[in-house]
Amino acid sequence: MSAHAILEWSVAVAELALVLAMACAAFRMLRGPRAQDRVLALDAFYVAGMTLILTFGIETGDDVYFEAALVIALMGFVATAALSKFLMRGEPIE
């Protein structure tokens, strides 16, 4: 088995696992009993989505996917921080 075949197989397995992780996070976002659970599920969802885009970038070798993943990571971090601050203090960003 060549190294290229092993890489293709590994990327396919990783993509499947990430899609399952996103489905679990989406379930928790919709069902979560508290707002804190929903924020954590949103955080897990964007991290899994960003990693899924990175695996697409590895699979295709295109640099655009890596830049998109970076933007998603930055926006997801800001969104998680803003939602956490809102839940802690009850007011939007100052």
The 8 nearest C-alpha neighbors of each residue, nearest first, counted from 0:
[[1, 4, 2, 5, 3, 6, 8, 7],
 [2, 0, 4, 3, 5, 6, 7, 8],
 [1, 3, 5, 4, 6, 0, 7, 8],
 [2, 4, 6, 1, 5, 7, 0, 8],
 [5, 3, 7, 1, 6, 2, 8, 0],
 [4, 6, 2, 8, 3, 7, 9, 1],
 [5, 7, 9, 3, 4, 8, 10, 2],
 [8, 6, 4, 10, 9, 5, 11, 3],
 [7, 9, 5, 11, 6, 10, 4, 12],
 [10, 8, 6, 12, 11, 7, 5, 13],
 [9, 11, 13, 7, 12, 8, 14, 6],
 [12, 10, 14, 8, 9, 13, 7, 15],
 [11, 13, 15, 9, 14, 10, 16, 8],
 [14, 12, 10, 16, 15, 11, 17, 9],
 [15, 13, 17, 11, 12, 16, 51, 10],
 [14, 16, 12, 18, 13, 17, 11, 19],
 [15, 17, 13, 19, 14, 18, 20, 12],
 [18, 16, 20, 14, 19, 15, 47, 13],
 [17, 19, 21, 15, 20, 16, 14, 22],
 [18, 20, 22, 16, 17, 21, 23, 15],
 [21, 19, 17, 23, 18, 22, 24, 16],
 [20, 22, 24, 18, 44, 19, 23, 25],
 [21, 23, 19, 25, 20, 24, 26, 18],
 [24, 22, 26, 20, 21, 25, 19, 27],
 [25, 23, 40, 21, 27, 26, 22, 44],
 [24, 26, 28, 22, 27, 23, 21, 29],
 [27, 25, 23, 29, 24, 28, 30, 22],
 [26, 28, 31, 30, 24, 25, 29, 40],
 [29, 27, 37, 25, 26, 40, 31, 30],
 [28, 30, 26, 27, 31, 25, 37, 24],
 [29, 31, 27, 28, 26, 32, 37, 25],
 [32, 30, 27, 36, 28, 33, 37, 29],
 [31, 33, 30, 36, 34, 37, 27, 35],
 [34, 32, 36, 35, 31, 37, 30, 38],
 [33, 35, 37, 36, 38, 32, 31, 86],
 [36, 34, 38, 37, 33, 39, 86, 83],
 [37, 35, 39, 34, 33, 31, 38, 40],
 [36, 38, 28, 40, 34, 35, 39, 31],
 [39, 37, 41, 35, 40, 36, 42, 34],
 [40, 38, 42, 36, 41, 37, 43, 35],
 [41, 39, 24, 37, 43, 42, 38, 28],
 [42, 40, 44, 38, 39, 43, 37, 45],
 [41, 43, 39, 40, 44, 45, 38, 46],
 [42, 44, 40, 46, 41, 45, 47, 39],
 [45, 43, 41, 47, 21, 42, 24, 46],
 [44, 46, 48, 42, 47, 43, 49, 41],
 [45, 47, 49, 43, 48, 44, 50, 42],
 [48, 46, 50, 44, 45, 49, 17, 21],
 [49, 47, 45, 51, 50, 46, 44, 52],
 [48, 50, 68, 46, 52, 51, 47, 45],
 [49, 51, 53, 47, 52, 48, 46, 54],
 [52, 50, 48, 54, 53, 49, 14, 47],
 [51, 53, 55, 49, 50, 54, 64, 68],
 [54, 52, 50, 56, 51, 55, 65, 64],
 [53, 55, 57, 51, 56, 52, 58, 50],
 [56, 54, 58, 52, 53, 57, 59, 51],
 [57, 55, 53, 64, 54, 59, 60, 58],
 [56, 58, 54, 60, 55, 59, 53, 61],
 [57, 59, 55, 56, 60, 54, 10, 7],
 [60, 58, 56, 61, 57, 55, 54, 62],
 [59, 61, 57, 56, 58, 62, 55, 64],
 [60, 62, 59, 56, 63, 64, 57, 65],
 [63, 61, 65, 64, 60, 66, 56, 59],
 [64, 62, 66, 65, 61, 67, 56, 68],
 [65, 63, 56, 67, 66, 62, 52, 68],
 [64, 66, 68, 62, 67, 63, 53, 56],
 [65, 67, 69, 63, 68, 64, 70, 62],
 [68, 66, 64, 70, 69, 65, 63, 71],
 [67, 69, 49, 71, 65, 66, 70, 72],
 [68, 70, 66, 72, 67, 71, 73, 65],
 [71, 69, 67, 73, 72, 68, 74, 66],
 [70, 72, 68, 74, 69, 73, 75, 67],
 [73, 71, 69, 75, 70, 74, 68, 76],
 [74, 72, 70, 76, 75, 71, 69, 77],
 [73, 75, 71, 77, 76, 72, 78, 70],
 [76, 74, 78, 72, 77, 73, 71, 79],
 [75, 77, 79, 73, 78, 74, 80, 72],
 [76, 78, 80, 74, 75, 79, 81, 73],
 [79, 77, 75, 81, 76, 80, 82, 74],
 [80, 78, 76, 82, 81, 77, 83, 75],
 [79, 81, 83, 77, 78, 82, 76, 84],
 [82, 80, 78, 84, 83, 79, 77, 85],
 [83, 81, 85, 79, 84, 80, 78, 86],
 [84, 82, 80, 86, 85, 81, 79, 87],
 [83, 85, 87, 81, 82, 86, 88, 80],
 [84, 86, 89, 82, 90, 83, 88, 87],
 [85, 87, 83, 89, 84, 88, 82, 35],
 [88, 86, 84, 85, 89, 83, 90, 82],
 [89, 87, 85, 90, 86, 84, 91, 83],
 [90, 88, 85, 86, 87, 91, 84, 83],
 [89, 91, 85, 88, 92, 84, 86, 93],
 [92, 90, 85, 93, 89, 81, 84, 88],
 [91, 93, 90, 81, 85, 84, 82, 89],
 [92, 91, 90, 84, 85, 81, 88, 89]]
